[in-house]
Amino acid sequence: MEYNKGVWRTVRGRKIYIREGQSLQEAMVESWKFSPGRHSTLWLEKQEYAHVISELNTYFTSFKDKKIATKEIGNYLYIFENYGFDDYNIFDKILIDFANDNEDVSVYSQKGEW
């Protein structure tokens, strides 16, 4: 994979470069739009919070070495700071709109703080 191949996309008002073969989530985290420790916690309903934490704990090994990670759960992409197993700061929840049949994916933030 060559690093000069890819596309620029605007996600919530910010330009993000997505290399060929890279996922949107990886590109968002790699873009340094997210810095550990500076994000306020996103409030979730009790039932949703329990479900998200359960999912994160189940798949912890896939992001255990990352300080900032993402996880798709249902139609949402959750972005969080990882402090270890069962210790997360969820700071954004993005609705992923799969309604389009093309490669463009619309995302809508719960917080809209970029």
N, C-alpha and C positions, 0 to 999 in steps of 0.2 A: 504494500500500500504506500503510495506516495503522498507526502504531506501537502503538496501543492494542488491536489485534486480535492474538490469539495464544493460546497455552496454556502453562501451567506444567507441567513434567514433572520427575519425580525420576529422576535418573540417578546411580546408585551413591551414593545417600544425599544428593545435593545437588540443590536446586531450581534448575532452569534454565528461563528464559522463552524460548519459541520463537515469534518473530513470524510472522504469516501470510506464507507464501511463503519462509520461511527454512528451511534444512536443519538437521538435528540437529547436524551437525558445526560449522556456522557459529555456531549458538547456544552450543555448548560452548566454542568459542574466544572468542567475544565476551563470555561471562559472566565473564571474568577469573579463572576457576578455574585457569588456566594462566599462569604468569609466566615469561618467558624467564630462563634461567640458574639456576633454582633446582631443577631436576629432575635426579635421578640417571638415568644411562643404563640402559635396559632391555637386559638380555643376551638376544641371539637366537642360535640355532644358526647356524653358519657359512653353510650353504646358504640358510637363510631370510634372513639378513642380506644376503647377496649379491643375492638376488632383490628385496628391499625397496629397497635402495640403487639398483639398476638401474631399478626403477619410478619412484622419486623423481627420478632424473636424467632419465628419459624425459619426465616431465611437469613438470619444473622451472619452466617459464614460467608455469604456472597458479598458482604460489604464491611466485614469486621475490621479491615485495615484502612477504611476511608473515614476521614473526619466529617465530610459532607457527602451524603448519599441520597439516592432517590429510589423509590419503590412504587411501581404501578400496582394499585389495588382497585379493582373494578374499573370505572371510567375516570379515575383520578390518578395523578402522579403526586405523591407526597415527597417533599424535600425536607430533609432533617439533618441535624447535627448528631453525630454518633459519638457517644461517650463510653460505649461498652454495652454488653448485653443488658437489655431491659432498661437502658438509660439513654433516652433520645430527647432531642428538642425538635419537635415538628414545627417548622416555621412557615411552610407554604403548602398549599393544596391546589393543584391545577386540574381543571376539568379538561379532559382530552376529547375533542370533538372528532369522531371517526365518521361523520356523516358524508364527507367528501370521498369520492372514489379515486382521487388523484393522490399524489405523494405529499401534498401540503396537509399539514395537521394544524387545526386551530386549537389554541390553548387559552384558557381563561383562568386567571389567578383569583383565589379567594381573597387575598390581601391587596394585590395590585401595587406592591411597593418596590418596583425596580426603578 
